[in-house]
Amino acid sequence: MIVPMKKIVILTLKKYEIDTLNELRDLGVVHLNSGELKTVDARDRIEAVSARADIERIIGILEQLKVAPKLNHSLNGKDLAEAASSLLDEQDRLSHLVELNKKAVADMQDWGDFNFAELENFQAQGLRLYLCNVATDDKLKEFKADESLNCIELNRSKNGINFVLVTDKKLDKNKLPLANIHTEKTLSELQAELTASEKKLQKIKRDLEKVAENLPLIRAYLAELQEQVEFLSARDAMELHGEIACIDGFVPETEMEKIAKAAKENSWGYYATNADKNDAVPTLLKMPKWAKVITPLFDFLGINPGYNELDVSAPFTVFFCLFFGILMGDAGYGMIFMLISIFGLFKFKNDLKIKAIFKLVALLSCFAILWGLLSGNFFGTKLLNQGLPCLNGTESNPQQGDQTTQKICFFLGTVQIILGHLWRLVLDLKWRNIGSQLGWIAMMLGNYIMVINLLVVPYPEGSIMVVLMPYFYGAGIALIAICEVDWRDASSVFGFPSNLINSFVDLLSYIRLFAVGLAGLYLAQSFNGMAEGVMSGGVIGFIAGLVILFLGHLLNIALTILSIMVHGVRLNTLEFSNHIGLQWTGFAYKPFKKTINKEN
C-alpha cells in the first residue's frame, strides 16, 4: 500500500532555526517540500555544492584505476581528496606539456639538433637564415631561381622539402613558406623535457593509485558533504516572516505522533493537513514482507507509483518472477545464478542493500530452474530430464510444446491485464466504472480466444470458446461504449476504436515471452552443436570446444539478461500498467535525516 501523507508546516523562532533543523534531522521523518523550495544563494552552501562536485569528479577518475582497496585508517577522506586534486591538476598540466613537447619534437625532427642562438650569430655577421618548407619541387625552384638568395636544400620527408634561405637582406616573412617551428629550444632539450615529464606522469599515476587504495574514505567524505549540502539547502529554504522561520514538507500519517511530541518539547508551532491531489507528494510504499524482495529492481529502474496511484509491488513481483522463468527457461542457467546468489548472500551478509539484490537473484533463479526442469532444458540439452510432454511435444504432435508455451504466455497476459481491471473496479464502485471495467474484462476474454484461435491452434468448429467469443466482444464493446466513452467529447469518441485495438495488441505483446525464450534455446543448441563438431578433433579440438561452450553460453546468458530487463520489465510497467491506470509518475519519500554515524 501507499502510506497516506500529511502536508505539514513547522514554525519556529528565527534564532532557533539551526537548532530546529538539527532536531528535524535527528527525527528523520519529514520529507522537505523540495518542489517549492526557494533557496538563497548562500556562500557556504555554494562552496559545499562545488566541493561535492569536485569530489564526485575525483572519485569517478580514481574508480577508473581499478585499484583494490587497502585502507589506511590514519588518513581521512578530505586530505586524500585534496591530495588527489593536486595530483590531477599536476597531471593535467604535465599532460598538456607532453603534448606540446611531442609536437615540438616532431616539428624539429627533420631539422636536427641545432641551437637557435647560432642563427642569431649569423645575423650579427650580416647574414639572415630562414628555415622554410615547401610541398613540391616547383615551389623550391622558384626560390632557387632567385639569384639574390642562397637556397640550401637539407632533406625531404613526409612533411615536404626542408631548405634554408641564406641572404644578406631582410625578407618579408609573410611571403615565405616558413617551417612550422614554434620553439627556440634544441631538439635534445625538448627530448629531455619530454622524458622528464613522462617520468613525472608515471610517478603521479603511482601516487594516484596509492590514493585510490583509500577510495572508501573519500566516498565517506563525499557522504559527509552530501549531508552538509542537504542541511544547508534546508536552512536556506526556510521562509522568514519577521522573527518567525518556517519550513514545510510531508510526513507519513503513522509518524505524526513523533512530530507532535517534538513540537511540544521544542516549542514549535505546526500545522498539518491532508495532502492535496495537486501537491507533489512523495511516495512511501509499505509492501507485503514477501514482496519487498522486488525493491532492488524498483531502485535500479528508478520507478515509483505516484502518490494517488496504486501500489502494484505484489503483482509486479509475482508476474516478473514468472516472466523471468519463461524468458531464461534454462535450469542450467538458473543454477548458475543460484550459486552466484548463495555466494553473494554469504559474502555480503552484513551489507543489507547488496544482500537484498542477491535475495532477488535467488528467488528469480528458482523460477528459471523450475521452468527449465518442466521444459527439460539444461544448457540447451535434455541432460537432466525430458521435461513434460506438453511443453516438449510428442512424436505424433511435435508442435505441442510450442503451442502449450504460447497458450501459457497469452494466459498470463490475460490474467495480468484482467487483474488490473478488477483492481480498478474494486477501488471505485460507481456504476459507470463497474460497467467500464467489466467491459474491458469481457474484451480481454474475447481477445484471448481470438489470439489462441488465430496464432496458436484453431478451436474446433462449434466449440464453446468459439461460441462465446462474439458474446464477450459484444458485451465488452457495449459496456465500454455506454459507461466509459464520453459521446460529447470528440477525442473520447475517436479514441474508442483505437483503445479496443490496443487491448488486442497489448495481449499480443506477451508472445515476446515465448519468442525470447525460444531464441535463447536455439542459440544454446547452436553453440552446443558447434562445440560438439569441434571436440572430435583431438585434445586441441576438445579444448576449443570447451572455449566455444563457455563463450557461447556466456553470450547467451548476457543476451537473456538484457531481454529480461527489456521485455520482462516492459510487460509490467507498460502493458499491465496501462490497463491498471498506472503511469509511474511518483518519486520516493526521502526524509530529512542523518545518514552518517559520526561515532563510527
C-alpha positions in Angstrom: 0.0 0.0 0.0 1.0 3.7 -0.4 1.3 5.2 3.1 -1.0 8.3 3.5 0.9 11.6 3.9 0.2 14.8 5.8 1.4 18.1 4.5 3.0 20.0 7.4 4.3 23.5 8.1 6.6 23.8 11.0 7.1 27.2 12.7 10.0 28.3 15.0 11.8 31.4 16.1 14.4 32.7 13.6 17.2 32.5 16.3 16.4 28.7 16.7 16.3 27.8 13.0 19.6 25.8 13.1 18.5 24.0 16.3 15.2 23.2 14.7 16.8 21.8 11.6 19.1 19.6 13.8 16.1 18.3 15.7 14.2 17.6 12.5 17.2 15.8 11.0 17.5 13.7 14.2 13.8 13.0 14.0 14.2 11.8 10.4 10.5 11.7 9.3 10.0 15.0 7.4 10.3 15.0 3.6 11.1 18.6 2.8 9.0 20.0 0.0 11.9 20.5 -2.4 9.5 21.1 -5.3 8.6 24.5 -3.8 11.9 25.4 -2.1 13.2 28.9 -2.8 16.8 28.8 -1.6 19.0 31.8 -1.3 22.5 31.8 -2.8 24.4 31.4 0.5 28.2 31.3 0.0 28.8 28.3 2.3 26.1 26.2 0.5 27.5 27.2 -2.9 31.0 26.2 -1.7 29.7 22.9 -0.4 27.9 22.1 -3.6 31.1 23.0 -5.6 33.2 20.8 -3.3 30.8 17.9 -3.7 31.0 18.2 -7.5 34.8 18.2 -7.3 34.9 15.1 -5.0 32.4 13.3 -7.4 34.8 14.1 -10.3 37.8 12.8 -8.3 36.0 9.6 -7.3 35.0 9.0 -10.9 38.6 9.3 -12.1 40.0 7.1 -9.2 37.4 4.4 -9.9 38.8 4.0 -13.4 42.2 3.0 -12.0 40.6 -0.3 -10.8 42.8 -0.5 -7.6 42.0 -3.0 -4.9 41.1 -1.3 -1.5 43.9 -1.1 1.0 42.6 1.2 3.7 44.9 3.3 5.9 42.5 4.5 8.7 45.1 7.0 9.9 44.2 9.1 6.8 41.0 11.0 6.3 38.9 11.5 3.2 39.3 15.2 3.0 43.1 15.1 3.0 43.0 12.3 0.4 40.7 14.2 -1.8 42.9 17.3 -1.6 46.0 15.3 -2.5 44.2 13.6 -5.4 43.0 17.0 -6.6 46.6 18.4 -6.6 47.9 15.3 -8.3 45.2 15.5 -11.0 45.9 19.2 -11.6 49.6 18.4 -12.0 48.7 15.5 -14.2 46.7 17.8 -16.5 49.5 20.4 -16.6 52.1 17.8 -17.5 49.9 16.0 -20.0 49.4 19.3 -21.8 53.2 19.9 -21.6 53.9 16.5 -23.0 51.6 17.0 -26.0 53.3 20.4 -26.7 56.7 18.8 -26.5 55.8 15.9 -28.7 54.6 18.3 -31.3 57.7 20.5 -31.0 59.9 17.3 -31.3 58.0 16.3 -34.4 58.5 19.7 -35.9 62.2 19.7 -35.1 62.9 16.1 -36.1 63.6 17.0 -39.7 65.9 19.9 -38.9 68.2 18.1 -36.5 69.7 19.3 -33.2 70.8 22.9 -33.5 70.8 26.0 -31.4 68.7 29.0 -32.4 71.3 31.2 -30.8 73.7 30.2 -33.6 71.2 31.7 -36.1 71.3 35.0 -34.3 75.2 34.9 -34.6 74.9 34.7 -38.3 72.5 37.7 -38.3 75.1 39.7 -36.3 77.6 38.9 -39.1 75.2 40.3 -41.7 73.6 37.1 -42.8 70.0 36.1 -42.3 68.8 32.5 -42.3 65.2 31.5 -42.9 64.1 27.9 -42.3 61.5 27.0 -45.0 59.3 24.1 -46.1 57.5 23.5 -49.4 55.4 20.6 -50.7 56.7 20.4 -54.2 59.8 20.9 -56.3 58.1 23.6 -58.4 57.9 25.8 -55.3 61.5 25.1 -54.4 62.7 26.1 -58.0 61.1 29.5 -57.6 63.4 30.2 -54.7 66.5 28.7 -56.4 65.8 30.9 -59.4 66.2 34.0 -57.3 69.9 34.9 -57.6 69.8 37.1 -54.5 69.1 34.1 -52.4 71.2 31.2 -51.5 68.8 28.2 -51.3 70.2 25.2 -49.5 68.1 22.0 -49.5 68.5 20.0 -46.3 66.2 16.9 -46.6 62.9 15.6 -47.7 60.3 14.0 -45.5 56.6 13.3 -45.4 56.2 16.9 -44.3 57.7 18.2 -47.6 61.0 19.6 -48.7 63.1 21.4 -46.0 65.5 24.0 -47.0 67.3 27.1 -45.8 67.4 30.5 -47.4 70.6 32.5 -46.8 70.7 36.2 -47.7 72.1 39.5 -46.6 68.6 41.1 -47.0 65.7 41.2 -44.6 62.8 39.3 -46.2 59.1 39.6 -45.6 58.3 36.6 -43.6 54.7 36.7 -44.6 55.8 35.9 -48.2 58.0 33.0 -47.2 56.9 29.3 -46.6 58.5 29.3 -43.1 58.7 25.9 -41.4 56.2 25.2 -38.6 58.6 25.7 -35.7 57.3 27.3 -32.5 60.1 26.8 -30.1 63.6 28.1 -29.5 64.8 25.0 -27.7 67.1 22.5 -29.2 65.9 19.1 -30.2 67.9 17.4 -27.4 66.4 19.9 -24.8 62.9 19.1 -26.0 63.5 15.4 -25.8 65.0 15.7 -22.3 61.9 17.7 -21.2 59.6 15.2 -22.8 61.3 12.3 -21.0 61.3 14.1 -17.6 57.6 14.9 -18.0 56.7 11.4 -18.9 58.6 10.1 -15.8 56.7 12.6 -13.6 53.4 11.4 -15.1 54.3 7.8 -14.3 55.1 8.8 -10.7 51.8 10.8 -10.4 49.9 7.7 -11.6 51.6 5.6 -8.9 50.7 8.2 -6.3 47.1 8.3 -7.5 46.9 4.5 -7.3 48.0 4.8 -3.6 45.3 7.4 -3.0 42.8 5.1 -4.8 43.5 2.3 -2.3 41.7 4.5 0.2 38.8 5.3 -2.1 36.2 4.2 0.5 37.5 7.0 2.8 36.9 9.6 0.1 33.4 8.2 -0.5 32.7 8.6 3.2 33.9 12.2 2.9 31.5 12.7 -0.1 28.7 11.4 2.0 29.5 14.0 4.7 29.5 16.7 2.0 26.2 15.5 0.7 24.7 15.6 4.2 26.1 19.1 4.7 24.6 20.3 1.4 21.2 18.9 2.3 21.4 20.7 5.7 22.4 24.0 4.2 19.8 23.7 1.5 17.1 23.2 4.2 18.5 26.1 6.1 18.4 28.4 3.1 14.9 27.2 2.2 13.3 28.3 5.4 11.0 31.2 4.9 11.4 34.2 7.3 8.5 36.3 8.5 9.9 38.7 10.9 11.2 36.7 13.8 9.4 33.6 12.7 11.0 31.0 10.5 9.0 28.2 8.8 9.6 25.2 6.6 7.1 22.8 5.0 7.2 19.2 3.9 5.4 15.9 4.1 5.2 13.4 7.0 3.6 9.9 6.9 0.4 9.8 9.0 2.0 7.0 11.1 4.8 9.3 12.1 2.7 12.3 13.2 2.9 11.4 16.9 6.7 12.0 16.7 6.1 15.4 15.2 3.6 16.3 17.9 6.0 15.2 20.7 9.0 17.0 19.2 6.9 20.2 18.7 5.9 20.1 22.4 9.5 19.5 23.5 11.0 22.2 21.3 8.1 24.8 21.5 7.4 24.6 17.7 4.2 25.5 16.1 3.0 23.2 13.3 0.0 22.9 11.0 -0.8 19.6 9.3 -3.4 18.9 6.6 -4.2 16.1 4.3 -2.0 16.1 1.1 -3.8 17.7 -1.8 -4.0 16.0 -5.2 -2.2 19.0 -6.8 0.7 18.7 -4.3 3.9 17.0 -5.4 3.6 14.3 -2.7 6.4 11.7 -2.2 5.5 8.0 -2.3 6.2 5.7 0.6 5.5 2.1 -0.2 4.6 -0.3 2.5 5.0 -3.6 0.7 4.0 -7.0 2.0 7.0 -8.6 3.6 7.3 -11.2 0.8 7.1 -8.6 -1.9 9.9 -6.4 -0.5 12.3 -8.7 -2.5 11.5 -6.7 -5.6 12.7 -3.4 -4.1 16.2 -3.6 -5.6 14.7 -3.8 -9.1 12.5 -0.8 -8.4 15.5 1.1 -7.2 17.6 0.1 -10.2 14.8 1.2 -12.6 14.1 4.4 -10.6 10.4 3.9 -10.8 7.8 4.8 -8.2 4.0 4.9 -8.4 2.5 8.4 -7.9 1.0 9.2 -4.6 -2.5 9.0 -6.0 -1.7 5.8 -8.0 -1.7 2.2 -7.0 0.9 0.1 -5.3 1.4 -2.9 -7.6 4.5 -4.2 -6.0 2.9 -7.5 -5.1 1.5 -8.5 -8.6 4.7 -7.0 -10.1 6.8 -9.4 -8.0 4.7 -12.4 -8.9 4.5 -11.8 -12.7 8.1 -10.6 -13.0 9.2 -13.9 -11.4 7.1 -15.9 -13.8 8.3 -13.9 -16.8 11.9 -14.4 -15.7 11.5 -18.1 -15.6 10.0 -18.3 -19.1 12.4 -15.8 -20.6 15.5 -17.6 -19.2 13.9 -21.0 -19.4 17.1 -23.0 -18.7 17.7 -25.0 -15.5 21.5 -24.8 -16.0 21.5 -21.0 -16.2 19.2 -20.9 -13.2 21.6 -23.0 -11.2 24.5 -20.7 -12.1 22.6 -17.7 -10.8 21.5 -19.6 -7.7 25.2 -20.4 -6.9 26.1 -16.7 -7.5 23.3 -15.6 -5.2 24.3 -18.1 -2.5 27.9 -16.8 -2.7 26.7 -13.2 -2.5 24.4 -13.8 0.4 27.4 -15.2 2.5 29.9 -12.7 1.1 27.8 -9.6 1.8 25.8 -10.8 4.7 26.4 -7.6 6.6 25.6 -5.2 3.7 21.8 -5.1 3.6 21.5 -3.4 0.3 23.7 -5.8 -1.6 22.2 -8.7 0.3 18.7 -7.7 -0.9 20.0 -7.9 -4.5 21.2 -11.4 -4.1 17.9 -12.4 -2.4 16.1 -11.3 -5.5 18.5 -13.2 -7.7 18.0 -16.3 -5.7 14.2 -16.0 -6.0 14.4 -15.5 -9.7 16.8 -18.4 -10.1 14.2 -20.7 -8.6 11.7 -19.8 -11.3 14.3 -20.3 -14.0 15.3 -23.7 -12.6 11.6 -24.7 -12.3 10.7 -23.8 -15.9 13.9 -25.4 -17.1 13.0 -28.7 -15.4 9.4 -28.6 -16.6 10.6 -27.9 -20.2 13.6 -30.3 -20.0 16.1 -27.5 -20.9 19.6 -27.8 -19.3 22.2 -25.7 -21.1 20.2 -26.3 -24.3 20.1 -30.1 -23.8 17.9 -32.8 -22.2 20.7 -33.9 -19.9 18.7 -33.8 -16.7 15.3 -34.9 -17.9 12.9 -34.8 -20.9 10.5 -32.4 -19.2 6.8 -32.5 -19.5 5.5 -33.8 -22.9 3.0 -30.9 -23.1 6.0 -28.5 -23.0 8.2 -30.5 -25.3 5.9 -32.0 -27.8 5.4 -35.7 -28.8 6.3 -37.7 -31.9 2.7 -37.5 -33.0 2.5 -33.8 -32.3 5.9 -32.1 -32.3 4.3 -28.6 -32.2 2.5 -29.3 -28.9 5.3 -27.9 -26.8 5.4 -24.5 -28.6 1.6 -24.3 -28.6 1.4 -25.0 -24.9 4.0 -22.4 -24.1 2.3 -19.8 -26.3 -1.0 -20.6 -24.5 0.7 -20.1 -21.1 2.1 -16.8 -22.2 -1.2 -15.5 -23.5 -3.0 -16.8 -20.4 -0.6 -15.0 -18.1 -1.1 -11.8 -20.1 -4.9 -12.2 -19.9 -4.8 -12.8 -16.2 -2.5 -9.9 -15.5 -4.5 -7.4 -17.6 -7.8 -8.6 -16.2 -6.4 -8.3 -12.7 -5.7 -4.7 -13.4 -9.3 -4.0 -14.4 -10.6 -5.9 -11.4 -8.5 -3.8 -9.2 -9.8 -0.6 -10.7 -13.3 -1.9 -10.3 -13.0 -2.7 -6.6 -11.4 0.8 -5.9 -14.3 2.7 -7.5 -17.7 1.0 -7.1 -19.6 3.6 -9.0 -21.9 2.0 -11.6 -20.2 3.6 -14.6 -16.7 2.4 -13.5 -18.1 -1.0 -12.7 -19.6 -1.3 -16.2 -16.5 0.1 -17.9 -14.1 -2.4 -16.1 -16.4 -5.3 -16.7 -16.5 -4.3 -20.4 -12.7 -4.4 -20.6 -12.6 -7.8 -18.8 -15.1 -9.1 -21.4 -12.9 -7.6 -24.2 -9.8 -9.3 -22.8 -11.5 -12.7 -22.7 -12.6 -12.2 -26.3 -9.1 -11.2 -27.2 -7.6 -14.3 -25.6 -9.9 -16.6 -27.6 -9.1 -14.7 -30.8 -5.4 -14.8 -30.2 -5.3 -18.5 -29.5 -7.6 -19.3 -32.4 -5.6 -17.2 -34.9 -2.0 -17.7 -33.7 -1.7 -20.9 -31.7 -4.2 -23.6 -32.7 -7.7 -23.1 -34.1 -10.5 -24.2 -31.9 -12.8 -26.9 -33.3 -15.8 -25.5 -35.2 -18.7 -25.1 -32.8 -16.5 -25.3 -29.7 -17.7 -23.4 -26.6 -14.8 -20.9 -26.9 -15.7 -20.0 -30.5 -19.4 -19.6 -29.5 -18.6 -17.4 -26.5 -16.1 -15.1 -28.3 -18.7 -12.8 -30.1 -20.7 -12.6 -26.9 -17.6 -11.4 -25.0 -16.8 -8.9 -27.7 -20.4 -7.7 -28.0 -20.8 -7.3 -24.2 -17.4 -5.6 -23.8 -17.9 -3.1 -26.6 -21.4 -2.2 -25.4 -20.4 -1.7 -21.8 -17.4 0.4 -22.7 -19.4 2.5 -25.1 -22.1 3.1 -22.5 -20.1 3.5 -19.4 -16.7 4.9 -20.5 -17.0 6.8 -23.7 -18.0 10.4 -23.4 -20.0 10.9 -26.6 -19.8 14.7 -26.1 -16.0 14.6 -26.4 -14.6 14.1 -29.9 -11.3 12.8 -28.6 -13.0 10.2 -26.5 -15.2 9.1 -29.4 -12.4 8.8 -31.9 -10.1 7.2 -29.4 -12.7 4.5 -28.6 -11.8 2.2 -31.7 -8.1 2.7 -31.1 -8.4 1.6 -27.4 -10.2 -1.5 -28.5 -7.5 -2.4 -31.0 -4.7 -1.5 -28.4 -6.2 -4.0 -26.0 -5.7 -6.7 -28.6 -2.2 -5.5 -29.3 -1.3 -5.4 -25.6 -2.2 -9.1 -25.3 -0.2 -9.9 -28.4 2.8 -8.4 -26.7 3.0 -11.3 -24.3 4.2 -13.5 -27.2 7.6 -12.0 -26.6 7.9 -14.3 -23.6 7.7 -17.3 -25.9 9.8 -15.8 -28.7 12.7 -14.7 -26.5 12.8 -18.0 -24.6 12.8 -20.0 -27.8 15.6 -17.8 -29.2 17.7 -18.5 -26.2 17.1 -22.2 -26.5 18.0 -22.3 -30.2 21.1 -20.2 -29.5 22.3 -22.6 -26.8 21.6 -25.6 -29.0 23.6 -23.9 -31.9 26.7 -23.4 -29.6 26.3 -27.0 -28.4 26.3 -28.2 -32.0 29.4 -26.1 -32.9 31.3 -27.3 -29.8 30.4 -30.9 -30.5 31.7 -30.7 -34.0 35.0 -29.2 -32.9 35.6 -31.6 -30.0 36.1 -34.6 -32.3 39.4 -33.1 -33.4 41.6 -34.4 -30.5 42.9 -32.6 -27.5 43.1 -29.2 -29.2 39.7 -29.7 -30.6 38.3 -30.7 -27.2 39.8 -27.5 -25.6 38.5 -25.4 -28.4 35.1 -26.9 -27.9 35.1 -26.1 -24.2 36.0 -22.5 -25.1 33.1 -22.3 -27.6 30.7 -23.7 -24.9 31.9 -21.3 -22.3 31.9 -18.2 -24.5 28.7 -19.2 -26.3 26.6 -19.8 -23.2 28.1 -16.7 -21.6 26.9 -14.7 -24.6 23.5 -16.3 -24.4 23.2 -15.5 -20.7 24.1 -11.9 -21.3 21.5 -11.6 -24.1 18.9 -13.3 -21.9 19.5 -10.9 -19.0 19.2 -8.0 -21.5 15.9 -9.4 -22.8 14.6 -9.9 -19.3 15.3 -6.2 -18.4 13.6 -5.1 -21.6 10.7 -7.5 -22.0 10.0 -8.7 -18.5 10.0 -5.2 -17.2 8.1 -3.7 -20.1 5.1 -6.1 -19.7 4.8 -4.9 -16.1 5.5 -1.2 -16.5 3.7 -0.7 -19.8 1.0 -3.2 -20.8 -0.1 -4.1 -17.3 0.3 -0.5 -16.0 -1.7 1.0 -18.9 -4.7 -1.3 -18.0 -4.5 -0.6 -14.3 -4.1 3.2 -14.9 -0.5 3.4 -13.5 1.9 6.0 -15.0 4.8 5.7 -12.5 4.8 9.4 -12.0 5.9 9.3 -8.4 9.1 10.0 -6.6 10.4 8.3 -3.4 9.9 9.5 0.1 13.3 10.7 1.3 13.1 12.2 4.8 15.5 14.8 6.0 17.7 12.8 8.3 21.2 11.9 9.3 22.8 9.3 7.0 26.2 9.2 8.7 27.0 7.9 12.2 29.8 10.2 13.3 30.8 7.8 16.1 31.7 5.2 13.6 
